[in-house]
Amino acid sequence: MSNNSKAINITLPDELLEAIDKAAKSEYASRSDFIRESIVRRLKGQRVVDEWGDEGNWETVVDFRDLPGGGMPAEELLERLKHLNGQDKQKPS
């Protein structure tokens, strides 16, 4: 651990801890190294396998961060989603 590191305590279910230990062992890493690297990967948006076996290969298709404070009518949202799905030949306004 570097001088700027801090020890923390977390509570995990037994099954998760066993899975972490098994995965760490398969990578010849300590439990702490495995957890630390997993957190760093997640924060950087890198590949992380979730509980459904998804490897994190997600693609942003709609970015809702630019919506006005009051939101958007459902009809407009549906039209935008249809356009993205190729079901609508017109470009949404």
TINUMI-352798 format. One record per atom (N, C-alpha, C): residue in one letter; x, y, z; atom name. Coordinates in Angstrom, 1 decimal, always signed. Layout:
N
A	X	Y	Z	CA
...
//
This chain:
93
M	+0.8	-1.2	+0.0	N
M	+0.0	+0.0	+0.0	CA
M	+0.9	+1.2	+0.0	C
S	+0.5	+2.2	-0.8	N
S	+1.2	+3.5	-0.8	CA
S	+0.9	+4.3	+0.5	C
N	+1.7	+5.3	+0.6	N
N	+1.5	+6.2	+1.8	CA
N	+0.2	+6.9	+1.8	C
N	-0.4	+7.1	+0.6	N
N	-1.7	+7.8	+0.5	CA
N	-2.9	+6.8	+0.6	C
S	-2.6	+5.6	+0.9	N
S	-3.7	+4.6	+1.0	CA
S	-4.3	+4.5	+2.4	C
K	-5.6	+4.1	+2.5	N
K	-6.2	+4.0	+3.7	CA
K	-6.9	+2.6	+3.8	C
A	-6.8	+2.0	+4.9	N
A	-7.5	+0.7	+5.1	CA
A	-9.0	+1.0	+5.4	C
I	-9.8	+0.2	+4.9	N
I	-11.3	+0.4	+5.1	CA
I	-11.9	-1.0	+5.5	C
N	-13.0	-1.0	+6.1	N
N	-13.8	-2.2	+6.4	CA
N	-15.0	-2.2	+5.6	C
I	-15.3	-3.4	+5.0	N
I	-16.6	-3.5	+4.3	CA
I	-17.2	-4.9	+4.7	C
T	-18.5	-5.0	+4.6	N
T	-19.1	-6.3	+4.9	CA
T	-19.7	-6.9	+3.6	C
L	-19.3	-8.1	+3.4	N
L	-19.7	-8.8	+2.1	CA
L	-20.4	-10.1	+2.5	C
P	-21.3	-10.6	+1.7	N
P	-21.9	-11.9	+1.9	CA
P	-20.8	-13.0	+1.8	C
D	-20.9	-14.1	+2.5	N
D	-20.0	-15.2	+2.4	CA
D	-19.7	-15.7	+1.0	C
E	-20.8	-15.8	+0.2	N
E	-20.7	-16.3	-1.1	CA
E	-19.9	-15.4	-2.0	C
L	-20.1	-14.0	-1.8	N
L	-19.3	-13.1	-2.6	CA
L	-17.9	-13.1	-2.3	C
L	-17.6	-13.2	-1.0	N
L	-16.2	-13.3	-0.5	CA
L	-15.5	-14.5	-1.1	C
E	-16.2	-15.7	-1.1	N
E	-15.7	-16.9	-1.7	CA
E	-15.4	-16.7	-3.1	C
A	-16.3	-16.1	-3.9	N
A	-16.1	-15.8	-5.3	CA
A	-14.9	-14.9	-5.5	C
I	-14.8	-13.9	-4.7	N
I	-13.6	-13.0	-4.8	CA
I	-12.3	-13.7	-4.6	C
D	-12.3	-14.5	-3.5	N
D	-11.1	-15.3	-3.2	CA
D	-10.7	-16.2	-4.3	C
K	-11.7	-16.9	-4.9	N
K	-11.5	-17.8	-6.0	CA
K	-10.9	-17.1	-7.2	C
A	-11.5	-16.0	-7.6	N
A	-11.1	-15.2	-8.7	CA
A	-9.7	-14.6	-8.5	C
A	-9.4	-14.1	-7.3	N
A	-8.1	-13.6	-7.0	CA
A	-7.0	-14.7	-7.1	C
K	-7.4	-15.8	-6.6	N
K	-6.4	-16.9	-6.6	CA
K	-6.1	-17.3	-8.1	C
S	-7.1	-17.3	-8.9	N
S	-6.9	-17.7	-10.3	CA
S	-6.1	-16.6	-11.1	C
E	-6.0	-15.4	-10.5	N
E	-5.2	-14.4	-11.1	CA
E	-3.9	-14.2	-10.3	C
Y	-3.6	-15.1	-9.4	N
Y	-2.4	-15.0	-8.6	CA
Y	-2.3	-13.6	-7.9	C
A	-3.4	-13.1	-7.4	N
A	-3.5	-11.8	-6.7	CA
A	-4.0	-12.0	-5.3	C
S	-3.7	-11.0	-4.5	N
S	-4.3	-11.0	-3.1	CA
S	-5.7	-10.6	-3.2	C
R	-6.5	-10.8	-2.2	N
R	-7.9	-10.4	-2.1	CA
R	-7.9	-8.8	-2.3	C
S	-7.0	-8.1	-1.6	N
S	-7.0	-6.7	-1.6	CA
S	-6.7	-6.2	-3.0	C
D	-5.7	-6.8	-3.6	N
D	-5.3	-6.4	-5.0	CA
D	-6.5	-6.6	-6.0	C
F	-7.1	-7.8	-5.8	N
F	-8.2	-8.1	-6.7	CA
F	-9.4	-7.0	-6.6	C
I	-9.7	-6.8	-5.3	N
I	-10.8	-5.8	-5.1	CA
I	-10.4	-4.4	-5.6	C
R	-9.2	-4.0	-5.3	N
R	-8.7	-2.7	-5.7	CA
R	-8.8	-2.5	-7.2	C
E	-8.2	-3.5	-7.9	N
E	-8.2	-3.5	-9.3	CA
E	-9.6	-3.5	-9.9	C
S	-10.5	-4.3	-9.3	N
S	-11.9	-4.3	-9.8	CA
S	-12.6	-3.0	-9.7	C
I	-12.3	-2.3	-8.5	N
I	-12.9	-1.0	-8.3	CA
I	-12.3	+0.0	-9.3	C
V	-11.0	+0.0	-9.5	N
V	-10.4	+0.9	-10.5	CA
V	-11.0	+0.7	-11.9	C
R	-11.1	-0.6	-12.3	N
R	-11.7	-0.9	-13.6	CA
R	-13.1	-0.3	-13.7	C
R	-13.9	-0.5	-12.7	N
R	-15.3	-0.1	-12.7	CA
R	-15.3	+1.5	-12.8	C
L	-14.5	+2.1	-12.1	N
L	-14.5	+3.6	-12.1	CA
L	-14.0	+4.1	-13.5	C
K	-13.2	+3.4	-14.1	N
K	-12.7	+3.8	-15.5	CA
K	-13.6	+3.3	-16.6	C
G	-14.7	+2.6	-16.2	N
G	-15.6	+2.1	-17.2	CA
G	-15.1	+0.9	-18.0	C
Q	-14.2	+0.2	-17.4	N
Q	-13.6	-1.0	-18.1	CA
Q	-14.4	-2.2	-17.8	C
R	-14.1	-3.3	-18.5	N
R	-14.8	-4.5	-18.4	CA
R	-15.0	-5.0	-17.0	C
V	-16.2	-5.2	-16.6	N
V	-16.5	-5.9	-15.3	CA
V	-17.7	-6.8	-15.5	C
V	-17.5	-8.0	-15.1	N
V	-18.6	-9.0	-15.3	CA
V	-19.6	-8.9	-14.2	C
D	-20.9	-8.7	-14.5	N
D	-21.9	-8.6	-13.4	CA
D	-22.5	-9.9	-13.1	C
E	-23.5	-9.9	-12.2	N
E	-24.1	-11.2	-11.7	CA
E	-24.8	-12.0	-12.8	C
W	-25.1	-11.3	-14.0	N
W	-25.8	-12.0	-15.1	CA
W	-24.8	-12.5	-16.1	C
G	-23.5	-12.3	-15.8	N
G	-22.5	-12.7	-16.8	CA
G	-22.2	-11.7	-17.9	C
D	-22.8	-10.5	-17.7	N
D	-22.6	-9.5	-18.7	CA
D	-21.2	-8.9	-18.5	C
E	-20.5	-8.8	-19.6	N
E	-19.1	-8.3	-19.5	CA
E	-18.9	-6.8	-19.6	C
G	-20.0	-6.1	-19.4	N
G	-19.9	-4.6	-19.4	CA
G	-19.8	-4.0	-20.7	C
N	-20.1	-4.7	-21.8	N
N	-20.0	-4.2	-23.1	CA
N	-21.3	-3.4	-23.5	C
W	-21.5	-2.3	-22.7	N
W	-22.7	-1.5	-22.9	CA
W	-22.4	-0.3	-23.8	C
E	-23.3	+0.1	-24.6	N
E	-23.2	+1.2	-25.5	CA
E	-24.3	+2.3	-25.1	C
T	-23.9	+3.5	-25.0	N
T	-24.9	+4.5	-24.7	CA
T	-25.6	+4.9	-26.0	C
V	-26.9	+4.7	-26.1	N
V	-27.6	+5.0	-27.3	CA
V	-28.5	+6.3	-27.1	C
V	-28.8	+6.6	-25.9	N
V	-29.5	+7.8	-25.6	CA
V	-28.9	+8.5	-24.4	C
D	-28.6	+9.7	-24.5	N
D	-28.0	+10.5	-23.4	CA
D	-29.0	+11.5	-22.9	C
F	-29.5	+11.3	-21.8	N
F	-30.6	+12.1	-21.2	CA
F	-30.1	+13.2	-20.4	C
R	-28.8	+13.5	-20.3	N
R	-28.3	+14.5	-19.5	CA
R	-28.6	+15.9	-20.0	C
D	-29.0	+16.1	-21.2	N
D	-29.3	+17.4	-21.8	CA
D	-30.8	+17.7	-21.7	C
L	-31.6	+16.9	-21.0	N
L	-33.0	+17.2	-21.0	CA
L	-33.3	+18.4	-20.1	C
P	-34.3	+19.2	-20.5	N
P	-34.6	+20.4	-19.7	CA
P	-35.1	+19.9	-18.3	C
G	-35.0	+20.8	-17.3	N
G	-35.3	+20.5	-16.0	CA
G	-36.7	+19.8	-15.8	C
G	-37.7	+20.2	-16.6	N
G	-39.0	+19.7	-16.5	CA
G	-39.2	+18.3	-17.1	C
G	-38.2	+17.8	-17.8	N
G	-38.3	+16.5	-18.4	CA
G	-38.8	+16.6	-19.9	C
M	-39.4	+15.5	-20.3	N
M	-39.8	+15.4	-21.7	CA
M	-41.1	+14.6	-21.7	C
P	-42.0	+15.0	-22.6	N
P	-43.3	+14.2	-22.7	CA
P	-42.9	+12.7	-23.1	C
A	-43.7	+11.8	-22.7	N
A	-43.4	+10.4	-23.0	CA
A	-43.5	+10.1	-24.5	C
E	-44.4	+10.8	-25.2	N
E	-44.6	+10.7	-26.6	CA
E	-43.3	+11.0	-27.3	C
E	-42.7	+12.1	-26.9	N
E	-41.4	+12.5	-27.6	CA
E	-40.3	+11.5	-27.3	C
L	-40.3	+11.0	-26.1	N
L	-39.3	+10.0	-25.7	CA
L	-39.4	+8.8	-26.6	C
L	-40.7	+8.3	-26.7	N
L	-40.9	+7.2	-27.6	CA
L	-40.6	+7.4	-29.0	C
E	-40.8	+8.6	-29.5	N
E	-40.5	+8.9	-30.9	CA
E	-38.9	+8.9	-31.1	C
R	-38.2	+9.4	-30.1	N
R	-36.7	+9.4	-30.2	CA
R	-36.2	+7.9	-30.2	C
L	-36.8	+7.1	-29.3	N
L	-36.4	+5.7	-29.2	CA
L	-36.7	+4.9	-30.5	C
K	-37.9	+5.2	-31.1	N
K	-38.2	+4.6	-32.4	CA
K	-37.3	+4.9	-33.4	C
H	-36.9	+6.2	-33.5	N
H	-35.9	+6.7	-34.5	CA
H	-34.6	+5.9	-34.3	C
L	-34.1	+5.8	-33.1	N
L	-32.9	+5.0	-32.8	CA
L	-33.0	+3.6	-33.3	C
N	-34.1	+3.0	-33.1	N
N	-34.3	+1.6	-33.5	CA
N	-34.6	+1.4	-35.0	C
G	-34.7	+2.5	-35.7	N
G	-34.9	+2.4	-37.2	CA
G	-36.3	+2.2	-37.5	C
Q	-37.3	+2.4	-36.6	N
Q	-38.7	+2.2	-36.9	CA
Q	-39.3	+3.4	-37.4	C
D	-38.7	+4.5	-37.3	N
D	-39.2	+5.8	-37.8	CA
D	-38.3	+6.4	-38.8	C
K	-38.8	+6.7	-40.0	N
K	-37.9	+7.2	-41.1	CA
K	-37.6	+8.7	-40.9	C
Q	-38.4	+9.4	-40.1	N
Q	-38.2	+10.8	-39.9	CA
Q	-37.3	+11.0	-38.7	C
K	-36.5	+12.1	-38.8	N
K	-35.6	+12.4	-37.7	CA
K	-36.4	+13.2	-36.7	C
P	-36.3	+12.8	-35.4	N
P	-37.0	+13.6	-34.3	CA
P	-36.5	+15.0	-34.2	C
S	-37.4	+15.9	-33.8	N
S	-37.1	+17.3	-33.7	CA
S	-36.4	+17.5	-32.4	C
//
